[in-house]
C-alpha cells in the first residue's frame, strides 16, 4: 500500500468529488483528516467509507473557509500530528449559475467569492505550514471553467481562474522549501449525486467522465511517484 504511514487532509472531503478522494486515499492505507462543516455530512462520509478496511478516517467539525474554523483545523493538526502532515488536498467551493455579469447583485458576487476563492486562500495559509516538516504536497482541485468562458456562471469561472493563478504563485513560493504543488483541472465528474439524478455521461454505453475515486487514484499516483508527470504543475482530467 503506497500511502501507508502517510497523513493527509482533504478540505472539502465530504463533497461530491472530495468523498471519492478520501475513499481512494483510505484504500491505499493513508490516515485521512476531513474537516466538515455540518454533523450530518460527517455521518454521510463515515457511512460511505465504512466498508474500507485500510487507512484511518479522522473527521473534525470545523469550517476551514472561515478564519475561526481555519484556526481550529490548524490547532488540531499541530496537536495531533506534531511531526507535520504529508498531503493536503483542497476540494472546496460550490456551483452557481443563473445570470449574466451585468445582472448579478453584489451579495451573490461576494458569497461566491467567499466560498470559491477566499476559502482557498485560508486553506493555503492553514495547511501549507503543516506540510513543511515532511516536505509534503499540496493538491488543488479545480474545474474546467478555470480555462474557458462560462456564460451565466461568471463568479464561479472567475474564481476558478483565480484559483489556478493562486496555485501557480504558491508553487513558486514553496519551491525553496521542497514542497510540491499540483493543480488538477477536472471536467464534469460522475459524483454519486449526478448518478442518482441520472446526470452522468456515457459514450458507446461506457462512462466518459471520471469518477471521484478516479481522481483519488490519480492523486495517489502523484504522491507515490508512480507517474511520468511529477514535474508538471497543471494536470487536466477532462474525460477518460
C-alpha positions as CSV (number, residue, x, y, z in Angstrom):
1,X,0.0,0.0,0.0
2,X,1.8,3.1,-1.2
3,X,0.3,5.6,1.3
4,X,0.7,3.5,4.5
5,X,2.0,5.8,7.2
6,X,1.1,8.9,5.1
7,X,-1.0,11.6,6.8
8,X,-3.4,13.5,4.5
9,X,-6.0,16.2,5.0
10,X,-8.8,16.7,2.5
11,X,-10.5,20.0,2.8
12,X,-13.9,19.5,1.2
13,X,-13.6,15.8,1.7
14,X,-17.3,15.4,2.4
15,X,-18.3,16.9,-1.0
16,X,-19.2,15.0,-4.2
17,X,-15.6,14.9,-5.5
18,X,-13.9,15.1,-2.2
19,X,-15.5,11.9,-0.7
20,X,-14.1,9.9,-3.6
21,X,-10.7,11.3,-3.0
22,X,-11.0,10.4,0.7
23,X,-12.1,6.8,-0.2
24,X,-9.2,6.3,-2.5
25,X,-6.6,7.6,0.0
26,X,-8.0,5.3,2.7
27,X,-8.0,2.3,0.3
28,X,-4.3,3.0,-0.2
29,X,-3.6,3.0,3.5
30,X,-3.4,6.7,4.4
31,X,-4.6,8.4,7.6
32,X,-7.1,11.0,6.3
33,X,-8.3,14.0,8.2
34,X,-11.5,15.7,6.9
35,X,-12.8,18.9,8.4
36,X,-16.6,19.0,7.9
37,X,-19.0,21.9,8.3
38,X,-22.1,20.0,9.4
39,X,-22.5,16.9,11.6
40,X,-24.8,15.3,9.0
41,X,-22.1,15.4,6.4
42,X,-19.8,13.6,8.9
43,X,-22.3,10.8,9.1
44,X,-22.7,10.5,5.4
45,X,-19.0,10.4,4.8
46,X,-18.4,7.8,7.5
47,X,-21.2,5.6,6.1
48,X,-19.7,6.0,2.6
49,X,-16.3,4.7,3.5
50,X,-17.4,2.2,6.2
51,X,-16.5,-0.8,4.1
52,X,-12.9,0.3,3.5
53,X,-10.7,-1.9,5.7
54,X,-7.5,0.2,5.3
55,X,-6.3,3.5,6.5
56,X,-7.9,5.7,9.1
57,X,-10.5,8.4,8.8
58,X,-10.5,11.3,11.3
59,X,-13.3,13.8,11.0
60,X,-13.3,17.2,12.5
61,X,-16.3,19.5,12.9
62,X,-14.8,22.8,11.5
63,X,-15.3,25.1,8.6
64,X,-11.9,25.8,7.0
65,X,-13.5,28.5,4.9
66,X,-13.7,30.8,7.9
67,X,-10.9,32.3,10.0
68,X,-12.2,30.7,13.2
69,X,-12.6,27.3,11.5
70,X,-9.2,27.5,9.8
71,X,-7.6,28.2,13.2
72,X,-9.4,25.2,14.7
73,X,-8.0,23.0,11.9
74,X,-4.5,24.4,12.4
75,X,-4.6,23.8,16.1
76,X,-5.9,20.2,15.6
77,X,-3.2,19.3,13.1
78,X,-0.5,20.8,15.2
79,X,-1.6,19.0,18.4
80,X,-2.4,15.6,16.7
81,X,0.5,15.4,14.2
82,X,3.4,17.2,15.8
83,X,5.7,15.9,13.0
84,X,3.6,17.5,10.3
85,X,1.5,16.0,7.5
86,X,2.4,14.7,4.1
87,X,-0.5,15.7,1.8
88,X,-3.1,18.4,1.7
89,X,-5.9,18.3,-0.9
90,X,-8.2,21.3,-1.3
91,X,-11.6,20.4,-3.0
92,X,-13.5,23.5,-1.9
93,X,-16.3,25.7,-3.3
94,X,-19.7,25.2,-4.9
95,X,-21.5,25.8,-8.1
96,X,-23.6,28.8,-9.0
97,X,-25.2,29.7,-12.4
98,X,-28.1,31.8,-13.5
99,X,-27.4,35.4,-14.5
100,X,-25.1,37.4,-16.8
101,X,-22.5,39.5,-15.2
102,X,-24.5,42.7,-15.6
103,X,-27.4,41.3,-13.6
104,X,-25.5,39.8,-10.6
105,X,-26.1,41.5,-7.3
106,X,-23.1,42.3,-5.0
107,X,-24.3,39.9,-2.3
108,X,-24.2,37.0,-4.7
109,X,-20.8,38.0,-6.0
110,X,-19.3,38.2,-2.6
111,X,-20.9,35.0,-1.4
112,X,-19.5,33.0,-4.4
113,X,-16.1,34.6,-3.9
114,X,-16.0,33.8,-0.2
115,X,-16.8,30.1,-0.8
116,X,-14.8,29.6,-4.1
117,X,-11.8,31.9,-3.6
118,X,-11.3,33.2,0.0
119,X,-11.8,29.6,1.3
120,X,-8.8,28.5,-0.8
121,X,-6.7,31.3,0.5
122,X,-7.5,30.3,4.0
123,X,-6.8,26.6,3.2
124,X,-3.4,27.6,1.8
125,X,-2.5,29.7,4.8
126,X,-3.6,27.0,7.2
127,X,-2.3,23.8,5.6
128,X,1.0,24.7,3.9
129,X,2.9,25.3,7.2
130,X,1.8,21.8,8.3
131,X,3.4,20.4,5.2
132,X,6.9,21.9,5.7
133,X,8.3,19.4,8.2
134,X,7.8,16.5,5.8
135,X,8.3,18.4,2.6
136,X,4.8,17.5,1.7
137,X,2.5,18.0,-1.2
138,X,-0.4,20.4,-1.8
139,X,-3.0,19.4,-4.4
140,X,-5.7,21.7,-5.6
141,X,-8.9,20.5,-7.2
142,X,-10.3,22.9,-9.8
143,X,-12.8,22.8,-12.6
144,X,-12.6,23.4,-16.4
145,X,-14.2,26.8,-16.1
146,X,-10.8,28.0,-15.0
147,X,-9.7,27.9,-18.6
148,X,-12.8,28.8,-20.7
149,X,-15.7,31.1,-20.8
150,X,-18.8,30.0,-18.9
151,X,-21.7,32.4,-19.6
152,X,-24.1,33.0,-16.7
153,X,-21.6,31.5,-14.2
154,X,-19.2,34.4,-14.2
155,X,-18.3,34.4,-10.5
156,X,-17.6,30.7,-10.5
157,X,-15.5,30.9,-13.6
158,X,-13.6,33.9,-12.4
159,X,-12.9,32.2,-9.0
160,X,-11.6,29.1,-10.8
161,X,-9.2,31.1,-12.9
162,X,-8.0,33.0,-9.8
163,X,-7.6,29.6,-8.0
164,X,-5.3,28.5,-10.8
165,X,-3.3,31.7,-10.5
166,X,-3.0,31.1,-6.8
167,X,-1.6,27.7,-7.3
168,X,1.0,28.9,-9.9
169,X,2.1,31.5,-7.4
170,X,2.1,29.1,-4.5
171,X,4.2,26.6,-6.4
172,X,7.0,29.2,-6.8
173,X,6.8,30.4,-3.3
174,X,7.2,27.0,-1.7
175,X,9.7,25.6,-4.1
176,X,12.7,26.6,-1.9
177,X,11.1,24.7,1.0
178,X,11.0,21.5,-1.1
179,X,7.2,21.3,-1.2
180,X,5.3,20.1,-4.3
181,X,2.1,21.8,-5.6
182,X,-0.3,20.3,-8.2
183,X,-3.3,21.8,-9.9
184,X,-5.8,19.3,-11.1
185,X,-8.3,20.7,-13.5
186,X,-11.3,18.4,-13.8
187,X,-14.1,18.1,-16.4
188,X,-17.5,17.0,-15.2
189,X,-17.3,14.2,-12.6
190,X,-19.6,11.3,-12.1
191,X,-20.5,12.0,-8.5
192,X,-23.0,10.0,-6.6
193,X,-25.4,12.9,-6.7
194,X,-25.2,13.1,-10.5
195,X,-25.6,9.3,-10.9
196,X,-28.6,9.5,-8.5
197,X,-30.3,12.0,-10.8
198,X,-29.2,10.3,-14.0
199,X,-27.0,13.2,-15.0
200,X,-23.9,11.2,-15.8
201,X,-22.4,10.9,-19.3
202,X,-21.6,7.9,-21.4
203,X,-20.0,7.2,-24.8
204,X,-20.9,4.0,-26.5
205,X,-22.5,2.8,-23.3
206,X,-19.4,3.4,-21.2
207,X,-18.7,6.2,-18.7
208,X,-16.8,9.1,-20.3
209,X,-16.5,11.2,-17.2
210,X,-14.1,10.4,-14.4
211,X,-15.5,9.1,-11.1
212,X,-14.4,10.8,-7.8
213,X,-12.4,7.7,-6.9
214,X,-10.5,8.0,-10.3
215,X,-9.4,11.5,-9.1
216,X,-8.3,10.0,-5.8
217,X,-6.3,7.3,-7.6
218,X,-4.6,9.9,-9.7
219,X,-3.6,11.7,-6.6
220,X,-2.3,8.5,-5.1
221,X,0.0,8.1,-8.1
222,X,1.3,11.6,-7.7
223,X,2.0,11.1,-4.0
224,X,3.7,7.7,-4.6
225,X,5.7,8.9,-7.6
226,X,4.1,6.5,-10.0
227,X,3.7,9.0,-12.8
228,X,5.8,10.5,-15.5
229,X,4.2,13.9,-14.9
230,X,5.6,14.6,-11.5
231,X,7.3,17.7,-12.7
232,X,4.2,19.3,-14.2
233,X,2.2,21.8,-12.1
234,X,-1.1,21.6,-14.1
235,X,-2.8,18.3,-14.7
236,X,-6.0,18.1,-16.8
237,X,-8.5,15.3,-16.2
238,X,-11.3,16.4,-18.5
239,X,-12.6,13.0,-19.7
240,X,-11.5,9.4,-20.0
